[in-house]
Structure formats: structure tokens, C-alpha cells
Amino acid sequence: MLELDNVHTHYGLSHVLQGVNIKINAGEVVTLVGRNGVGKTTTIKTIAGWVAPTSGSIRFNGTELGGMNSDRICRMGIGLVPEDRRIFPGLSVEENLKLGFLQCPGRPAAESNRILEKTYERFPRLKERRPQMGTTLSGGEQQMLAIARVLIGAPKLLLIDEPTEGLAPIIVDEIFDILDGLRKDGIPILLVEQNVHRALDISTRFYALERGAVIMQGAAASAADRTALMDAIAV
């Protein structure tokens, strides 16, 4: 479904991604792990078109993404939930959600409304707070809103960057329950998450990054692979 082949990305003179190779198949949850600053977020942003790759190939369902802008990539079906959530100030919960309709221009209004109601079924807390300003929600609720807004666009692939960072343990449990529900629904996810053990519990496979390159990969359900991963990244 998604394949990164020898992808390099620079920020100015800083060579961040140094030949990343990653594959994601339909229905998989794949987790990127590694210490801070090794290129996990840059990988996500490069796929989404927020940062342009310097070289290499990024293919989504056979279509080359390199050189496309982020808007076009989004409309192809790649939804990004960024680390900073980007909840729009001055807009209610429902108004923030309806911005997700922009991912699918031309979709019939009845279909959009059906998807909105389905999203509220998955996120009942957001339904309760639909008239509330989005930026007045708690951190966990804002994270739910950020995920829900992307789901409004019915993405074919979700990129999620550090969804539980800074959240209380009880809210972390809720976020992982949501991610596990998406997995059960067959929505492919590329996940960046510092809570490695919890992330692996809902993942199919993992890739470990170090200094902008993949140093190992493995099956999340394999005890041997998980042990090797923890040794590699010293978690």
C-alpha cells in the first residue's frame, strides 16, 4: 500500500532521513520507534508532503508521491494527525470536525453527514461537546478531536504522530482503545509513539530508526523481535 525506498530528507544542511526503507500493507498497524531526534516525525511529514524528500521514492498504491503538495496527498487518502494536534481556535468542536470535509471535495452532503454521525458514535465525548470551542477541551479530548477530524475524510491510510504524549494514564488508555478500534476496522496506520510496549500491542510490525535510517524491523507479536528491539533502542 505504501512503500518508502531509500528516502532522504534534509532540513537545510541537516541530513535527517538517510535512506529510509519502509513498507505498509493494507490493514496493518506499523509502529516507528526510536529515540528522540532520529527522524520518526520527519518520516511522517515527508510521506504527508509537509516536508519534501531530497531523493528516493514514496509510492502509495503504486502512485509516486515525491513532488506532490500536502493537499493533493491528503486528497489521495493519506490523513495526518500531527503531534501538535492543530485545533483551530475560534471554532467549535463540530466546526473543527467539519473542516475534515475539505479532504473530500464533491462528496454528497448526505454522505458527509452520515460519516459525521458515525464519527460521533466512535467519539461520544466529542458529540457531548459539539458546541464547545475546540481549544477549551482537555488535552486528551483535543487529541480525540484531531484524530476524528482526519477520520471525517475517510482516509485510506492514517499517519499518527505521538498521540499520547503528555496525557494522563487514564486518557492514554482511552487513546489506545480508539487506535485499537481503528485497527479492528481495518484502517491502516503508521504510528509514531514513545510508549513502545503499548504501541506494539496493537501493531502488526515495527521499524526502529537510528540516525535517520532503519536499523531493524520485526513482527510485533514476536517475543524475540520485541526483545531485540528493546536491546537496540535501550527502552
Buried (B, 14 or more C-beta within 10 A) or exposed (E): BBBBEBBBBBEEEEBBBBBBBBBBEEEBBBBBBBBEEBBBBBBBBBBBBBBBBBEBEBBBEEEEBBEBEBEEBBBBBBBBBBBEBEBBEEBBBBBBBBEBBEBBEEEEEEEBEEBBEEBBEBBEBBBEBBEBBBBEBEBBBBBBBBBBBBBBBBBBBBBBBBBBBEBEEEBBBBBBEBBBEBBEEEBBBBBBBBBBEBBBEBBBBBBBBBBBBBBBBBBBEBEEBBEBBBEBBEB
